[in-house]
Amino acid sequence: MKKNMLPLTIFTVLVGFLAIGLTIDPTELPSPLVGKPAAEFELKKLYSEETFSPSQLKGEPWILNIWASWCVSCKQEHTLLVEFSKQNSTTIVGLNYKDTTPEAMLWLSELGNPYQITIEDPKGRAGIDWGVYGVPETFVMDAQGIIRHKFTGPLTQERIDNTLIPLLTQLKSGQP
């Protein structure tokens, strides 16, 4: 009798794991970097020979959006970022990830440029330090340069309205 129950027990356990897995949002990957200082880097700006480092924005909350012209999901969120940048004064830094300069420039000229600063990471080295899984990813930094939130996958209007804007409002008021 016990031998006959083994397949049923295994099946029940597997169904339990599947049920738990279906309740997990794949865009909410936990990041060990949240709550820690942003990784330092110095990368070339897309439109000049100047460089940018995260320490240049200490003293104000800001957003790092990691994108690439070859990324289909990046195109989905790009229109939302363009609109967000028109309506919000928060500095958005665009990190062009594993892409070419001409392709990145073409992308921004055709689709609009939501970034106040655009930098290049052609080999993806800075992305590794930031724990990038893929593109797009978006990080929200506080005025002290601490990562306060990470969005994995494309931003949606719901994510902007329900998480990003309230978080930025909180950070701008000086609350951690």
Phi and psi in degrees as a GROMACS rama.xvg file:
@    title "Ramachandran Plot"
@    xaxis  label "Phi"
@    yaxis  label "Psi"
@TYPE xy
-65.8634  -35.6336  LYS-2
-62.308  -35.5863  LYS-3
-71.2011  -23.7613  ASN-4
-82.9949  -19.5308  MET-5
-58.7717  -49.5906  LEU-6
-60.1679  -40.0353  PRO-7
-64.79  -39.975  LEU-8
-64.7932  -45.8901  THR-9
-61.7855  -44.8718  ILE-10
-59.9064  -42.7112  PHE-11
-63.9524  -42.3502  THR-12
-63.5978  -45.0858  VAL-13
-62.4431  -41.2325  LEU-14
-63.2267  -37.8494  VAL-15
-62.4085  -45.9999  GLY-16
-63.1035  -41.4315  PHE-17
-62.0013  -44.3319  LEU-18
-61.0561  -42.099  ALA-19
-65.3682  -44.1565  ILE-20
-61.6552  -34.0582  GLY-21
-71.5742  -17.0726  LEU-22
-89.724  -7.5515  THR-23
-88.7527  130.866  ILE-24
-82.7471  116.535  ASP-25
-67.2006  -16.9719  PRO-26
-84.3189  -6.01913  THR-27
-106.813  57.7154  GLU-28
-73.5893  128.655  LEU-29
-67.6203  141.486  PRO-30
-117.502  127.475  SER-31
-69.0697  -9.51988  PRO-32
-84.994  -19.6142  LEU-33
-63.2229  130.204  VAL-34
91.8869  -0.948317  GLY-35
-116.068  159.76  LYS-36
-61.4864  142.559  PRO-37
-63.9744  141.767  ALA-38
-63.9684  136.343  ALA-39
-81.1653  145.728  GLU-40
-155.065  167.739  PHE-41
-136.93  109.505  GLU-42
-121.329  151.023  LEU-43
-70.1677  139.659  LYS-44
-73.8744  150.108  LYS-45
-64.7722  -39.3113  LEU-46
-101.737  9.74908  TYR-47
-157.844  178.87  SER-48
-90.1017  -2.74751  GLU-49
-67.5094  160.906  GLU-50
-116.15  164.625  THR-51
-130.469  143.647  PHE-52
-134.733  142.71  SER-53
-54.1875  -29.358  PRO-54
-63.4547  -20.1643  SER-55
-67.0809  -19.001  GLN-56
-105.658  8.91056  LEU-57
-59.6383  139.218  LYS-58
106.469  -8.46307  GLY-59
-146.118  145.139  GLU-60
-67.9679  146.803  PRO-61
-153.447  169.145  TRP-62
-121.304  136.884  ILE-63
-112.704  116.555  LEU-64
-109.906  121.719  ASN-65
-100.11  123.971  ILE-66
-146.505  170.904  TRP-67
-153.819  150.171  ALA-68
-68.0356  -23.9682  SER-69
-85.0251  -1.93722  TRP-70
-91.9038  116.638  CYS-71
-65.6834  -43.0518  VAL-72
-65.169  -30.6205  SER-73
-63.7345  -36.0045  CYS-74
-66.1449  -34.7991  LYS-75
-61.0271  -42.5964  GLN-76
-87.0315  -16.0641  GLU-77
-60.3215  -44.1339  HIS-78
-59.3765  -40.9999  THR-79
-64.7818  -39.5949  LEU-80
-65.3209  -39.5454  LEU-81
-61.2685  -46.7952  VAL-82
-65.2545  -42.5411  GLU-83
-59.5515  -43.2576  PHE-84
-66.8515  -29.4164  SER-85
-70.9855  -29.605  LYS-86
-103.123  -3.24109  GLN-87
-135.623  139.262  ASN-88
-89.67  1.54328  SER-89
-66.2697  134.683  THR-90
-67.8215  128.402  THR-91
-113.275  122.289  ILE-92
-101.496  125.156  VAL-93
-98.7128  121.966  GLY-94
-104.467  107.985  LEU-95
-78.2236  115.658  ASN-96
-105.614  121.501  TYR-97
49.6646  51.6609  LYS-98
-134.925  174.548  ASP-99
-103.003  152.48  THR-100
-59.9707  -48.483  THR-101
-60.7717  -41.2601  PRO-102
-65.2987  -40.9766  GLU-103
-64.1646  -44.6109  ALA-104
-63.3153  -41.8294  MET-105
-62.3122  -46.2018  LEU-106
-53.9653  -50.3703  TRP-107
-69.6296  -34.2483  LEU-108
-70.9092  -33.1347  SER-109
-81.4998  -38.3439  GLU-110
-103.068  -7.8428  LEU-111
98.0436  155.67  GLY-112
-118.903  105.114  ASN-113
-83.4231  -2.90307  PRO-114
-96.6565  136.147  TYR-115
-79.4663  -28.8938  GLN-116
-135.099  130.395  ILE-117
-122.879  127.143  THR-118
-123.496  163.411  ILE-119
-116.78  136.26  GLU-120
-130.31  70.8781  ASP-121
-62.8277  -28.1728  PRO-122
-100.288  -5.80826  LYS-123
78.6814  15.8676  GLY-124
-68.4223  -43.3026  ARG-125
-65.6118  -36.8616  ALA-126
-58.6996  -36.6153  GLY-127
-63.2354  -44.628  ILE-128
-64.4859  -26.3652  ASP-129
-92.0125  0.936023  TRP-130
72.2464  34.4772  GLY-131
-71.8603  126.83  VAL-132
-86.0535  -35.2178  TYR-133
179.02  -175.732  GLY-134
-115.276  149.77  VAL-135
-83.4913  153.048  PRO-136
-139.809  146.941  GLU-137
-134.077  130.374  THR-138
-113.84  143.137  PHE-139
-114.001  124.507  VAL-140
-109.102  146.128  MET-141
-88.9171  -178.682  ASP-142
-66.3156  -20.2008  ALA-143
-91.7173  1.07348  GLN-144
83.9584  21.2011  GLY-145
-94.5049  134.229  ILE-146
-71.5738  122.848  ILE-147
-104.449  -22.1685  ARG-148
-161.306  150.248  HIS-149
-131.379  126.296  LYS-150
-101.637  125.415  PHE-151
-103.341  129.982  THR-152
91.4508  178.611  GLY-153
-69.3711  142.604  PRO-154
-69.5712  142.342  LEU-155
-117.917  167.401  THR-156
-61.1882  -38.279  GLN-157
-62.0982  -43.7257  GLU-158
-66.6071  -37.6213  ARG-159
-65.4618  -49.4218  ILE-160
-69.1818  -41.2737  ASP-161
-90.5607  -23.2745  ASN-162
-122.668  -53.1588  THR-163
-65.4824  -53.5184  LEU-164
-62.8242  -46.8129  ILE-165
-60.4754  -38.4057  PRO-166
-65.1965  -44.4743  LEU-167
-63.9836  -39.5222  LEU-168
-60.4602  -44.1506  THR-169
-63.1552  -45.933  GLN-170
-66.3672  -37.9566  LEU-171
-69.7106  -24.4869  LYS-172
-83.7723  -0.113854  SER-173
91.4077  3.26854  GLY-174
-86.0047  140.783  GLN-175
